[in-house]
């Protein structure tokens, strides 16, 4: 069966009102997100009081980072008919589940890896002379039924659009100022020693920025609970990748007009200062970024959106490939490339395919227009 396109939700107004519109538009998807992560806490033995305590720590971090994020989450909860703390949980799901596992002394290998392969094609390598930014998102296959494309029209900054799990404030996306972001799982021995700002909220902060400099500041200087890789670009023709530890960020610059990153640390400075503890979860990361670079270079000096899609569709050594079909991981969880996202920030458009190993049909979402279903990619 062909997966359905991701729902498109467009909201405006105050933070609370935007959230209420969002939750009311996709209540069943928000509830499914709550079930996925709430179910994990329940399986770890958390009762209601323990759950509230854990989630409350992150709610306080989010409110200190930006009170309007909490207001928007309260609106989502009201609109979708779920508890406020469950919306916080969705937005801090990486941090909440990891902390819960540590508190309950449960082995890390039981958890699903949050993979991803991301890339940016800079203007000097682009056939149109305009930057192209995209990624494959590898995570729970069930999230093909929870993710949405959210467009937020703002009075206090640039409009933005994000591909995100329902109930979330941000994941990958771009804004009307031409700033775009994608992110990838990383892990180090520094993770979860403190409570920091959840990754989803940092990505949302990036999407609110008028200028790339402030977007980079949000990534590089915000204290985090865990490691993460964040790739940020501007339609004006620059991109940079930050390999982030909880307390430090290591920049990687484009090489020959490209940035490609998977799920292992690359920065020599980072590798001299910390230990990559994520390799047991994503050993294939070492060839996923190599495959994408190889395929883009073989496509020629001037690259198109279709060239990037073809690289992201790569099935070398499938099912442990750049484009991952649904498969059981070592812990019995169903993992997949949930979505392929390709953005053209100068045009304000994002093309998204659900479960791309099974479906090559994209929907084009826009900062200004209604979604358009595209012909399947070759």
N, C-alpha and C positions, 0 to 999 in steps of 0.2 A: 504494500500500500504506500502511495506517495505521501510523504509528510506534508501537512498543511503549512502555508506560509505563517510566519509569526504575526500575531495581531499588532496593529498600529494604534497607538494611543497618543492623542494630542491634547495637551492641557495648558491652562493659563490661569492667571490670577495670583492671589497671595499664596505663600507656601502651603498653608493648610488647605486652601481651596484646590490648588493643583493636586495635592495628595488625595483629597477626597474624590476628585474627578478620576484620577488614575485608579484608585482602588475600586470605584464603582464600575469602571469600564471593563475590568478583568478580574472580578472577585474570585472566580473559580481557579484561575491561575495563581492568584495570591495564596489562596487556601492550599493549593497543591504544593507551593513552595514551603508553606508552614509545615505541611505534613512531612515533606522530605527531611527537613532539618530538625523539626520537633521530634520526629520518629527516631532520629539518631540519638538525640538526648535521652529519650525514653529507653532506648535499647542499652544505653550506657548506665541506666539505673537512676537517672535524675528525677526527683519528685518536683512538685510545683514550687516549693520553697527554694530548693537548690537551683532550679532553672531561673527563677526570678533574681536570685542573688547574682548568678553568673552574668546574665544578660544586663542586669542593672549596672554592672561595672562598665560595660561598653556604652550603655546609654549615657552615662555621665561623661565619658570621654567624647562622645559625639556632640553633646550639648555644649561642652567647653570649646570645641572646635568650631561650632556654628549652631546657634540656637534654632535657626530656620530649618535645619535638617530634621530636628526633633519635631517641629511643627508639621513639616511635610509628612513625616512618618505617622504622626497622629491622624492626619487627614487620610492617609492610605488605609490605616486601620479602620477608621470610621466608614470609609467608602466601601471597603471589602467585607466589613463585618467580622473582623478578627481582632485579637488583642494587640495593643500597642507593643508589648514586649515581643510578640511574635514578628512584628515588622522589624524591630531592632535586630532580632535574631537573623532574619534574612540578610540584613545589611552587614552583619558581623559574622556570617556563617563560618567563614574560614577560621576566624579567631575563636569563636564560641566552641565549635566542635573540637578544635585542637586542644583548647584549654580543658574541656571536659574530659578528653581522653587522658590528658596528663593527670588530672585530678583523680581519675578512676584507675590509673595505672594500666591502661589498655594499650596493647602493642600498636605502633604506628602503621604496620602493614595492613591492618584491618580497614584502613581508610583509603578511599579512592583518590588517585592522583588527579590533580587539576592541571592538565598538560598545557597545550597551546604551542603553536608555531606562528610567530609574527614577522612581518616584513614591511619595510618602507622603500619605495622606489623614488629617488629624488628627481627633480626636474631634468638634470643633465642626462639621466637614463630613461626618461619618459618620452614616448612617441609624441605626446601632445605638449610636452614642456611643463606639465603640471604634476604635482606630487600625487602618489598613490600609496595608500596605507591600509594594511589589512592583517587578518589573522584567521587561523583555525582555532576554535575553542573546543578543547577536549575536556569532558566532564561526565556527569551522570547522564546516561541516554534519556532518562525520564525528563530532563530539562528541555527537551524538544517540545514538551507539553506545558512548560511553565514560562519560557522566555517570551519577551515582547520587545517591540521597538517603541521607545517612548520619545515623543517630541515635547519639549518644554518651551513655551513662549514666555519670555520674561520682560518685565518693565525695568529691572534693575541690573541688566547685563545682557550679553548675547544669548539669543535663542540657542538651544542645543538639542541634539538627538543622540540617544544611547540605546544600544542593544543590551538588554539586562534581564536578569531573572525577575519575574513579576513580584512587585513589592520592593525591589531594590532601587536605590537612588541613582546608581551609575555603574557601568562596566566599561566596555569600549564604546567610543563614539566620537563626535566632532561637534563644533559649534559654529555659529555664524561669523565669528572672527577668524575662522580657518584653522583653529587649533584642534588636533585629533590625538586620541590616545588608544593604545591597546596594552594588554598586560599578560604576563606569563608567570606561572608558578616557579618559585625558587625556594631553596631551603638551606639553612645553615645552623650551626650549633648555637648561634645567638638567639634563636627564635624562642618566643613565649617565656622570656625571663621577666617581662613587664607587660603592663596593659597599655596599648597605644591606640591611635586612631585607626578604625577598621579600613581596610584597603578600599572597599567599595566607596566609602565616603571621601577618601583622598582622590579617587578617580573622578568623582562628582565635582570636587573642588576644582580640578583641572578644567573640566568642561564649562565652568562658570567664568573662566578668565578671558579678558579681552586681549591679553598679550602673552606670548609664549614665555617670556621671562618669568612671569608670575606663575604660570603653569609649572615650569621647571622647579621653581621654589617650593611649590606645594608638594611635589614628588620628592625632592632631594632633602628637605629639611623637616618634614612632618614626622614626629616619632611614631613608630609602628610597633605592632606586637610581633610581626614575623617578616621574613624576607619576601621579596617580590621583584619581578622585573617589570618596568614600565617604560614603554616606548612612546615618545611624544613628538609631534610634528606640527609644522605650520604650512599652510597653503602658499606662503610667501617663499618657501623653498629650502627649509632646513628641518632636520630631524636629529634626535639624540635618544640614546637608550640608557636608562639608569638601572643598573643592578643594585637593588636596595637591600641592605641588611636593616634590622630594626632601628639602628642608631647611626647609620652611615650609608652614603650612596656613592656608587662608582660609575662614572660616565663612560660610555662607549660611543665613538663617533662613526659616521658613515665611512665605508671603504668602497671606492669606485662607484659611488652613487647609490649604494645599497646599505641597508641595515637588515640583518636577519638574525632572529634569536629564538631559541627553543627553551629548554628548561634546565640547563646547566650553567654554572658560572663561567664566564669567559675572561673577564677583566684580570690581567696579571696582578694588579694591585690588590683586588679582592681576594684572589687565590693565595696571595702571600700573607693575608691577614685573617682569613677565616677558612672553615672547612665546609665543603659542599656535602651536605648530608642527604640530599634528595635523590642521588643517583639510583639507589635501590628501587625507588618508585618509578623512575622514568629513564631507564638505561638507554632506550632508543633515542633519547634527545640528542646524543652525540652525532647521529647521522641525519636526523630530521632537518636541522638547520643547514647541514652540508648539502642535502638533496635540494632544498629550496634554492640555495645559492647556485648550485650547479645547473639546475633547470633554467633559472633566470639568465645566467650567463650564456647558456646554449641558445636561448631565444634571441640573442643579438644585443646590440648596443642600445637600441631604442625599444622600450618595453611598453606594453599595453595592459589594461585591466585584464584582458583575456589571458595574457602571459602569466600574470600573477595567479589568476584562478587555476590555470593548468599546473603551475608549480604546487599550489595548495591541494590539488586533487591527487597528488602523487601517491601511488600505492606500493612503492618499493618496500619489500619485506612485510607486506600486509599480513595480519591485522595490526602489527606494531608499526604503523606507517604515519606519514604526514597527515593523510586523510584516513581516519580510523573508523572502520565499520563497527556497529555495536558488537561488543564481545565481553565475556566475563573476565574480570581481572583476577589476580591471584587470590583475592579475598571473596570471590563470588559475586561482586558488584558489577552491574552492567555499565560499561564505559563506552564512549563513542566520541567522535568529532560531532558535537551537537550542532555547530553552525560554522559556516564560512562567511566572514564579513569582509567586504572590500569597500573602502571609502575613497572618495575623490573630494577632499575638503574645499577645493576651489569652486566646485559646482554645488556643494552642499548636498551630495547624494551618497547613499550607503546601499550597497547591494548585499543581500543576505540569502543564503541557501540553508534550509534546515536539513540536518543529517546528510551532509553532502556525499558521503560514501554510498548512499542509497538514492539520492535525489540531486540532480544538477540544475534544478529550476530555481532561479533567483527572483526575489522581489526587490524592486528599487524603491527605497524610501527617501523622502526629501525633506529638507528644512522648510520648503515653501509650498510643495505640491502634495497631492494624494499619492499613495503607493501605486506602483505599476508592476504587474507580473510579467517577467521577461521570458523569452524563449530559453529552453534548457541549454546550458553551456556544452560545447563539444567535448 
